[in-house]
Amino acid sequence: VLARLSHELRTPLNGILGFGQLLQADAALSARAQEQVRYIVGAARQLTALVDQVLQLNRLSSGAAVLRPQPVLLPPIVQRAHALNAP
C-alpha cells in the first residue's frame, strides 16, 4: 500500500520539481519570482524526502531495514522551516 502511495505522491511532485527547475532556468524572472520558485522547488524536495522517510519507516516496522542513529544539526532544519513558512 505504501509503495503505491509513494508512486501516487511522487508523480505530481516530479512534475512540480521539473517545472520549478525550468522556471529557475528562466533568466527573465524577477528576483522576487526567482526566490519564490526556490521556495517551491525546496518544498517539493522536502515532500519527496518525507515520502522516502515514510517508506523507510515502513521498512523498519516490517524488519526489512536496520536503524542507525546519527547526530542531527537542528539549526539548519529550523532555518529551512522558518524560510518556508515566512511567505
LINJOLIN-V70394 format. One record per residue. RES is the residue in one letter. NEAR is the number of other C-alpha atoms within 12 Angstrom. Layout:
# LINJOLIN-V70394
res->RES near->NEAR
res->RES near->NEAR
This chain:
# LINJOLIN-V70394
res->V near->10
res->L near->18
res->A near->16
res->R near->12
res->L near->15
res->S near->24
res->H near->17
res->E near->16
res->L near->24
res->R near->25
res->T near->18
res->P near->18
res->L near->26
res->N near->21
res->G near->19
res->I near->25
res->L near->26
res->G near->20
res->F near->19
res->G near->26
res->Q near->22
res->L near->18
res->L near->23
res->Q near->25
res->A near->15
res->D near->15
res->A near->12
res->A near->12
res->L near->16
res->S near->13
res->A near->13
res->R near->13
res->A near->18
res->Q near->21
res->E near->19
res->Q near->22
res->V near->27
res->R near->27
res->Y near->28
res->I near->28
res->V near->27
res->G near->25
res->A near->24
res->A near->28
res->R near->26
res->Q near->21
res->L near->23
res->T near->26
res->A near->18
res->L near->18
res->V near->25
res->D near->21
res->Q near->16
res->V near->20
res->L near->24
res->Q near->22
res->L near->18
res->N near->20
res->R near->17
res->L near->15
res->S near->13
res->S near->11
res->G near->11
res->A near->12
res->A near->13
res->V near->13
res->L near->13
res->R near->8
res->P near->6
res->Q near->6
res->P near->6
res->V near->9
res->L near->9
res->L near->10
res->P near->10
res->P near->11
res->I near->13
res->V near->14
res->Q near->13
res->R near->18
res->A near->17
res->H near->13
res->A near->18
res->L near->21
res->N near->14
res->A near->11
res->P near->11
